[in-house]
Amino acid sequence: MCDVYEDHGPARDGGVPCIRGLRIPVATVVGMLADGMATAEILDAYPDLEPDDLREALRYAAEAVRERELPLTATG
């Protein structure tokens, strides 16, 4: 499994999640997949990526938007 790194420091990539520290934003990869680009096309465009990186980007995106239950707290 490949890693997605979240770098929240503005000095590097504006703090956006990137694939394995390659400075390729997860959003770029997910957008390319959403636009219907084939895996081979994406890998040709970004030779440093591996097929597992594309799957990991989708996993990261899915987790980012997954519905979460938040505990209810009493107010005032």
Secondary structure, DSSP 8 states (H G I E B T S, - for coil): ---EEE---TTTGGG-EEETTSS-BHHHHHHHHHTT--HHHHHHH-TT--HHHHHHHHHHHHHHH-----------
